[in-house]
């Protein structure tokens, strides 16, 4: 049985590496960057959001914790 596996492994050609993994890494990095920028913008706008939307400090804390979970 092991001789059949060895023969099978010898006949399968190796695939060249594709560039999909680099594109996936790039897209993930861009998503993380956008998330960071959004988090900073929300943190700067927190006092204004609290007054405009009429949120308490605890409600704003729940809203800000959404970025922790994302």
SEVEXLO-954716 format. One record per residue (C-alpha): residue in three letters; x, y, z. Coordinates in Angstrom, 2 decimals. Layout:
+------+---------+---------+---------+
: voza :      px :      py :      pz :
+------+---------+---------+---------+
:  ALA :       X :       Y :       Z :
...
+------+---------+---------+---------+
END
This chain:
+------+---------+---------+---------+
: voza :      px :      py :      pz :
+------+---------+---------+---------+
:  UNK :    0.00 :    0.00 :    0.00 :
:  UNK :    2.77 :    2.47 :    0.83 :
:  UNK :    4.42 :    1.82 :   -2.54 :
:  UNK :    1.20 :    2.96 :   -4.25 :
:  UNK :    1.21 :    6.19 :   -2.24 :
:  UNK :    4.84 :    6.84 :   -3.06 :
:  UNK :    4.14 :    6.36 :   -6.75 :
:  UNK :    1.13 :    8.65 :   -6.55 :
:  UNK :    3.12 :   11.40 :   -4.80 :
:  UNK :    5.82 :   11.22 :   -7.43 :
:  UNK :    3.36 :   11.78 :  -10.28 :
:  UNK :    1.57 :   14.86 :   -8.88 :
:  UNK :    3.26 :   18.01 :  -10.19 :
:  UNK :    3.73 :   20.91 :   -7.81 :
:  UNK :    1.53 :   23.93 :   -8.47 :
:  UNK :    3.21 :   27.30 :   -8.77 :
:  UNK :    2.35 :   29.72 :   -5.99 :
:  UNK :   -0.50 :   32.05 :   -6.89 :
:  UNK :   -0.83 :   35.73 :   -6.09 :
:  UNK :   -4.25 :   35.31 :   -4.45 :
:  UNK :   -2.70 :   35.14 :   -1.00 :
:  UNK :   -1.02 :   38.52 :   -1.47 :
:  UNK :   -4.30 :   40.05 :   -2.62 :
:  UNK :   -6.07 :   38.57 :    0.41 :
:  UNK :   -3.43 :   39.99 :    2.76 :
:  UNK :   -3.73 :   43.38 :    1.07 :
:  UNK :   -7.53 :   43.42 :    1.38 :
:  UNK :   -7.40 :   42.38 :    5.04 :
:  UNK :   -4.83 :   45.10 :    5.77 :
:  UNK :   -7.02 :   47.69 :    4.06 :
:  UNK :  -10.07 :   46.57 :    6.07 :
:  UNK :   -8.09 :   46.87 :    9.31 :
:  UNK :   -6.90 :   50.35 :    8.28 :
:  UNK :  -10.44 :   51.54 :    7.54 :
:  UNK :  -11.64 :   50.11 :   10.86 :
:  UNK :   -8.88 :   51.97 :   12.71 :
:  UNK :   -9.70 :   55.26 :   10.97 :
:  UNK :  -13.39 :   54.83 :   11.81 :
:  UNK :  -12.55 :   54.11 :   15.44 :
:  UNK :  -10.45 :   57.26 :   15.72 :
:  UNK :  -13.13 :   59.40 :   14.05 :
:  UNK :  -15.84 :   58.08 :   16.36 :
:  UNK :  -13.64 :   58.72 :   19.40 :
:  UNK :  -13.10 :   62.33 :   18.34 :
:  UNK :  -16.80 :   62.83 :   17.64 :
:  UNK :  -18.01 :   61.20 :   20.88 :
:  UNK :  -18.94 :   64.40 :   22.75 :
:  UNK :  -20.88 :   65.74 :   19.77 :
:  UNK :  -22.63 :   62.41 :   19.20 :
:  UNK :  -23.65 :   62.24 :   22.84 :
:  UNK :  -25.32 :   65.65 :   22.72 :
:  UNK :  -26.92 :   65.27 :   19.27 :
:  UNK :  -28.26 :   61.77 :   19.86 :
:  UNK :  -29.02 :   62.31 :   23.54 :
:  UNK :  -26.94 :   59.36 :   24.70 :
:  UNK :  -25.76 :   58.78 :   28.23 :
:  UNK :  -22.18 :   57.83 :   29.00 :
:  UNK :  -23.10 :   54.16 :   29.42 :
:  UNK :  -24.99 :   54.09 :   26.12 :
:  UNK :  -22.02 :   55.69 :   24.38 :
:  UNK :  -19.80 :   53.08 :   25.99 :
:  UNK :  -21.92 :   50.33 :   24.47 :
:  UNK :  -21.68 :   52.04 :   21.09 :
:  UNK :  -17.90 :   52.38 :   21.39 :
:  UNK :  -17.56 :   48.73 :   22.44 :
:  UNK :  -18.90 :   47.75 :   19.02 :
:  UNK :  -15.45 :   48.56 :   17.66 :
:  UNK :  -13.91 :   46.17 :   20.17 :
:  UNK :  -16.05 :   43.34 :   18.83 :
:  UNK :  -15.45 :   44.15 :   15.15 :
+------+---------+---------+---------+
END
